[in-house]
Amino acid sequence: MNKQLNLAVAAAVLAFSASANAGITIPAGDWTVDIGGNMNAFYTHTQSDVTTAAGVKTSAADSNTVGTGLLPSAFGIGAKSRQNDMDVAFQFSFFTGTAAGTGAAAGNNSLNIRQAFLSFGDASWGTIKMGRDLGVFGSDAILSDMTLLGVGVGGPASGSSTLGRIGSGYIYADWVGQIQYASPNWNGFSFTAAISEPLDNGVTLGTTKISTREDMGFEGKVDYDFSVSDVTGRAWLGGISQEHSNGTFGGYTSEGWELGGKAAAYGFGLVGYYYSGDGLDSQNGGVAGGLKFASGEKTDDNGGYVQATYVIPGVGTKLGASWGTSNSKGQTNTFDIENESWIIGAYHPLTKSLNLVAEYTSQEIKNSVATGTATAKTENDTVSLGAIMFF
């Protein structure tokens, strides 16, 4: 697993989750301080088979580890106040992994800050956020993923995070510097728009990076939250765009759109999500799929996932199953990659703060135009057992 991607994935979801689940509230003068986070650890066993384009199949050695799941362990601190008829707030979040990181004796993991922003606004006209936070495009997809409490795809958690369903159902929302506006809620309707820091597309010439960070990114979405009798849910439509001044094929624009919805009633939950675009994904080039723009060219990308869950009455155990896929095709037809996975899981609340988790994931990554000795198919089967505690 690419360590930098592990850190990025961990940053995005965990810090957001920490702020959303603050469990300790402290009055401090004009301010209210919120402290929250989680601790988690999972045993994972992964068995992998690799088949080359020539049809030669080999089995890799089984991998076993104890590490973090999709959410890294985190500590978040924020504060809010009402001043001059405005709500003002700030948030910092720190996160780390459970494993030693290097997989060797005397290994270390790292402590990182991936959420650092201020916000101000009012329910009558909206909220402005400035700083580093979860990106807009793909945010509802990842926050609706049941594997937030588990491991999902990505194999052993040797770094700070696994992938959940990132790159196998949706594009990673990422953790980016941004200036964001979130509208008020008008009878269930709201929208969010953001100008975000430009992300380069990973293009290098030798060891020198030639892609530039000249052009800002733009992200936005429209939400509709509804409640009808005992049915609650949300529908959303989003988009993203960023120009790249340099690339394998010269300048191009990464752009895409997404459509999703979720609903819950009587213990049942359903999620459906689809995205499509150009130059969005990084399935090729040895980088784990789902990382924005890193393929270095204007790929043809699409994918999505469906998920069904049920909470057993009286017991509280959530049972879930999901299927998802992400597809990325190169501009010169040198690769055509499909990253598909099935995930089943059980999430049991042992206490109101502690959840026991068991998951099984079957993942298949295929390159339908692989040539020579290039890998044509990789199959990963992962069993995960662990626990996650929120505070």
C-alpha positions in Angstrom: 0.0 0.0 0.0 1.3 3.4 -0.9 2.2 5.1 2.4 1.4 8.6 1.3 -2.0 7.6 0.0 -2.7 5.8 3.3 -2.0 9.1 5.1 -4.2 11.1 2.8 -7.1 8.7 3.1 -6.7 8.6 6.9 -6.7 12.4 7.0 -9.9 13.0 5.1 -12.3 10.7 6.8 -11.1 10.5 10.3 -10.7 14.2 11.1 -14.2 14.8 9.7 -15.6 12.0 11.8 -13.8 13.3 14.9 -15.5 16.7 14.7 -18.8 15.1 13.9 -18.8 12.9 17.0 -17.3 15.2 19.6 -18.1 13.6 23.0 -16.6 16.0 25.5 -18.0 19.6 25.8 -16.3 22.2 28.0 -17.7 25.8 28.5 -14.8 28.3 28.4 -16.0 31.9 28.7 -17.6 32.9 25.5 -16.5 29.7 23.8 -17.7 26.1 23.9 -14.8 23.6 23.4 -15.6 20.2 21.8 -13.2 17.3 22.1 -13.7 14.0 20.3 -12.1 11.2 18.3 -11.7 7.5 18.1 -9.4 4.6 18.7 -9.5 1.4 16.5 -7.5 -1.6 15.7 -8.1 -4.6 13.3 -6.5 -7.9 12.6 -6.5 -8.4 8.8 -5.7 -11.5 6.8 -5.2 -11.0 3.0 -4.7 -13.6 0.3 -3.7 -12.3 -3.2 -3.5 -14.0 -6.6 -1.9 -12.3 -9.6 -2.5 -13.3 -13.3 -0.4 -11.8 -16.0 -1.6 -10.9 -19.5 0.0 -14.1 -20.7 -2.3 -16.1 -18.4 0.3 -17.0 -15.8 -1.3 -17.1 -12.3 0.7 -16.9 -9.1 -0.3 -16.7 -5.5 1.4 -14.2 -3.3 2.3 -15.0 0.3 -0.6 -14.4 2.7 -0.4 -11.2 4.6 -1.3 -10.8 8.3 -1.2 -7.6 10.4 -2.7 -5.6 13.2 -3.4 -2.1 12.1 -6.0 0.7 11.6 -9.0 0.5 9.4 -10.4 3.1 7.0 -10.6 5.5 9.9 -7.3 6.1 11.6 -7.2 6.7 15.3 -7.8 10.4 16.0 -8.0 13.2 18.5 -10.0 16.3 17.4 -10.4 19.6 19.2 -12.6 22.5 18.1 -14.5 25.5 19.6 -17.4 27.6 18.7 -18.9 30.9 19.8 -21.7 33.4 18.9 -20.2 36.9 18.3 -21.7 39.9 16.5 -24.7 37.9 15.3 -22.4 35.3 13.8 -21.5 31.7 14.6 -17.7 31.5 14.6 -15.7 28.3 15.0 -12.4 26.5 14.4 -11.3 22.8 14.2 -8.0 20.9 14.5 -7.7 17.1 14.2 -4.7 14.9 14.8 -4.5 11.3 13.6 -2.2 8.3 13.6 -2.2 4.6 12.7 -2.1 1.5 14.9 0.6 -0.5 13.1 4.3 0.2 13.3 4.1 1.6 9.8 7.3 0.2 8.3 6.4 -3.4 9.1 9.9 -3.8 10.6 11.4 -3.8 14.1 11.8 -0.3 15.6 9.3 1.0 13.1 7.3 4.2 13.7 4.0 5.8 12.7 3.4 9.5 12.3 1.2 12.1 13.8 -0.5 14.4 11.3 -2.9 17.3 11.2 -5.2 17.2 8.2 -8.1 19.3 9.5 -7.4 23.0 10.3 -10.0 25.5 9.4 -12.1 28.5 10.7 -15.7 29.1 9.9 -18.2 31.9 10.3 -21.8 32.5 9.4 -25.4 32.4 10.4 -28.4 30.1 9.7 -30.1 33.0 7.8 -27.4 33.4 5.1 -25.0 30.4 5.3 -21.5 29.6 6.4 -18.1 30.4 5.0 -15.2 27.9 5.8 -11.5 28.7 5.2 -8.7 26.2 5.6 -8.2 22.5 5.2 -11.1 20.1 5.3 -12.8 17.3 3.4 -13.3 18.1 -0.2 -16.9 18.6 -1.6 -16.9 16.1 -4.5 -17.3 12.6 -3.3 -17.8 13.6 0.4 -21.4 12.1 0.6 -20.2 8.9 -1.0 -17.4 8.3 1.5 -19.5 9.4 4.5 -22.3 7.0 3.5 -19.9 4.0 3.2 -20.5 1.3 5.9 -16.7 0.5 5.9 -16.1 3.8 7.8 -16.3 1.5 10.9 -14.2 -1.2 9.3 -11.4 -2.0 6.7 -12.9 -2.5 3.3 -10.5 -2.9 0.3 -6.9 -2.2 0.4 -5.4 -5.2 2.1 -3.5 -4.9 5.4 -3.4 -1.7 7.3 0.4 -1.3 7.3 0.1 2.5 7.3 -2.4 4.9 8.8 -5.4 3.7 6.9 -6.9 1.2 4.5 -9.1 2.3 1.5 -12.6 1.3 2.5 -14.4 1.6 -0.9 -12.2 4.4 -2.3 -11.1 3.6 -5.8 -13.7 0.8 -6.0 -16.9 2.7 -6.1 -16.0 6.4 -5.6 -13.2 9.0 -6.0 -11.5 10.0 -2.8 -12.8 13.4 -1.6 -9.3 14.3 -0.4 -8.2 16.7 2.3 -7.6 20.1 0.6 -7.2 23.8 1.4 -10.3 25.6 0.3 -12.6 28.5 0.6 -16.1 27.1 0.9 -19.6 28.5 1.1 -22.5 26.4 2.5 -26.0 27.8 2.0 -28.8 27.8 4.5 -31.3 24.9 4.4 -34.5 25.8 2.5 -37.1 23.2 3.2 -34.5 20.4 2.7 -32.6 22.0 -0.1 -29.1 23.3 0.3 -25.9 23.7 -1.7 -22.1 23.9 -1.2 -19.5 25.5 -3.4 -15.8 25.7 -3.0 -12.6 27.0 -4.6 -9.9 24.6 -3.6 -6.1 24.5 -3.8 -4.8 23.1 -7.2 -3.7 19.5 -7.1 -1.0 18.5 -9.6 -1.4 15.5 -11.7 1.8 13.7 -10.8 3.6 14.2 -14.1 7.4 14.1 -13.9 10.2 14.3 -16.4 12.9 12.1 -14.9 12.9 13.2 -11.3 11.6 16.7 -12.0 7.9 17.4 -11.6 6.6 19.3 -14.6 2.9 19.6 -13.8 2.0 23.0 -12.4 -0.3 24.2 -9.6 -1.4 27.3 -11.5 -5.1 26.6 -11.9 -7.5 26.5 -8.9 -10.0 23.7 -8.5 -13.8 24.1 -8.3 -16.2 21.8 -6.5 -19.9 22.0 -5.6 -23.0 20.0 -4.8 -26.7 20.4 -4.3 -28.4 18.4 -1.5 -32.0 17.5 -0.7 -32.7 16.1 2.7 -36.2 14.5 3.2 -38.4 12.9 5.7 -41.7 11.2 4.8 -43.5 9.3 7.5 -40.8 6.9 8.8 -38.5 7.2 5.8 -35.5 9.7 6.0 -32.8 10.2 3.4 -30.8 12.5 1.2 -30.3 13.0 -2.6 -27.3 14.9 -4.0 -25.8 16.1 -7.3 -22.2 17.3 -7.5 -19.5 18.4 -9.8 -15.7 19.1 -10.0 -13.3 20.8 -12.4 -9.7 21.6 -12.5 -7.3 22.5 -15.4 -3.8 21.0 -15.6 -1.3 23.1 -17.5 1.1 20.2 -18.2 0.6 16.5 -18.7 1.6 13.5 -20.8 -0.6 14.9 -23.6 -0.3 18.6 -22.9 -2.8 20.7 -21.0 -6.2 19.3 -20.2 -9.1 19.7 -17.8 -10.2 17.1 -15.2 -13.9 17.3 -14.7 -16.7 15.1 -13.5 -20.2 14.8 -12.0 -21.8 12.6 -9.4 -25.4 11.6 -8.4 -26.3 9.8 -5.2 -29.1 9.0 -2.8 -29.7 7.2 0.5 -32.7 6.3 2.5 -33.4 4.6 5.8 -36.6 3.2 7.4 -37.5 0.5 10.0 -33.8 -0.5 10.4 -33.2 -0.8 6.7 -30.7 1.4 4.9 -30.0 1.8 1.1 -27.3 3.8 -0.7 -26.9 4.2 -4.4 -24.1 6.3 -6.0 -22.7 7.0 -9.5 -20.0 9.2 -10.9 -18.5 9.9 -14.4 -15.8 12.2 -15.7 -12.5 12.7 -17.4 -9.0 12.8 -15.9 -10.3 12.0 -12.4 -8.8 8.7 -11.3 -5.4 7.2 -10.7 -6.1 3.5 -11.4 -3.0 3.3 -13.7 0.7 4.0 -12.9 1.2 1.9 -9.8 -0.9 4.2 -7.5 -3.9 2.9 -5.6 -7.1 3.7 -7.4 -9.3 6.6 -6.3 -6.7 9.3 -5.9 -7.7 12.4 -7.8 -5.9 13.5 -11.0 -2.7 11.3 -10.4 -2.9 9.4 -13.6 -1.3 12.3 -15.5 -3.7 12.2 -18.4 -7.3 12.8 -19.4 -8.6 9.3 -18.6 -12.2 8.2 -19.2 -13.6 7.4 -15.7 -16.8 6.2 -14.2 -18.1 4.0 -11.4 -20.3 3.7 -8.4 -21.6 1.5 -5.6 -24.8 0.1 -4.1 -25.1 -0.7 -0.4 -27.8 -2.3 1.8 -27.8 -2.5 5.6 -30.1 -3.8 8.3 -30.0 -3.2 12.0 -31.3 -6.2 14.0 -34.0 -5.0 16.5 -33.2 -5.3 20.1 -29.6 -6.4 19.4 -28.4 -3.4 17.5 -26.1 -5.3 15.2 -25.9 -3.7 11.7 -25.5 -6.2 8.9 -24.4 -4.8 5.5 -23.5 -5.8 2.0 -22.2 -3.6 -0.9 -20.9 -3.9 -4.4 -18.9 -1.2 -6.3 -16.7 -0.6 -9.2 -14.4 2.1 -10.6 -13.3 2.1 -14.2 -10.5 4.1 -15.8 -9.4 4.0 -19.5 -6.3 5.7 -20.8 -6.3 8.3 -23.6 -4.1 6.2 -25.9 -5.8 2.9 -25.0 -2.7 1.6 -23.1 -4.9 0.6 -20.2 -8.5 -0.1 -19.4 -8.8 -0.9 -15.7 -11.8 -2.1 -13.7 -11.5 -2.2 -9.9 -14.5 -4.2 -8.6 -15.3 -5.4 -5.0 -17.9 -7.1 -2.9 -18.0 -6.3 0.9 -20.1 -7.9 3.6 -19.8 -6.8 7.2 -21.3 -7.0 10.7 -21.0 -4.0 13.1 -22.1 -4.7 16.7 -22.4 -1.9 19.3 -21.0 -3.6 22.5 -21.6 -0.3 24.3 -22.7 3.2 23.0 -19.1 4.0 22.4 -17.6 0.7 21.4 -18.3 -1.3 18.2 -17.0 -4.8 17.3 -16.5 -5.3 13.6 -16.2 -8.3 11.2 -15.8 -7.9 7.4 -15.0 -9.9 4.3 -13.9 -8.2 1.1 -13.4 -9.8 -2.3 -11.6 -7.4 -4.8 -10.7 -7.9 -8.5 -8.6 -5.4 -10.5 -8.5 -6.2 -14.2 -6.6 -4.5 -17.1 -8.4 -5.6 -20.3 -5.7 -4.2 -22.6 -2.6 -5.2 -20.7 0.2 -6.3 -23.0 3.4 -8.3 -22.7 4.1 -9.2 -19.1 2.0 -6.5 -17.5 -0.4 -7.7 -14.8 -3.8 -8.3 -16.2 -5.7 -9.3 -13.0 -5.2 -9.0 -9.3 -7.5 -10.7 -6.8 -7.5 -9.9 -3.1 -9.6 -11.6 -0.4 -9.5 -10.0 3.0 -10.9 -11.0 6.4 -10.9 -8.3 9.1 -11.8 -8.5 12.8 -11.5 -5.6 15.2 -13.0 -2.9 17.2 -13.5 0.9 17.1 -14.3 3.2 20.0 -15.6 6.7 19.7 -15.4 9.3 22.4 
